[in-house]
């Protein structure tokens, strides 16, 4: 429920919710979060190495970008760290919403994947004029990764 104050809005929470608003990072299930991040990362590896790598590379190079093979280790680590951040925030959302069932976790993951990842990528790709196939591969990777993370985190609490 939103209550109006002159010039601002604030969320009216029950006393129990007000006392538990901070992020208690130590109380989160880090084993589940790391596993969700690994699953997201593995999906990306399969997506870009086995399934769509050649199509994606051709699309990127068609756009004028020359991919460099060097530094793959650092890129993979950076990718995993981003997956870890995404999984930890997803865990926080799941914890705050009280989701404990697989179906709802999958739906939340789909919502996050479509609502945040897909829209952010779409905005960027519209301005960069990248090929549609590159957009489709990138967006579908993040949507599937978020769905997997949501499912894992919902049932492993």
Order of alpha helices (4+ residues) and beta strands (2+ residues): beta-beta-alpha-alpha-alpha-alpha-alpha-alpha-alpha
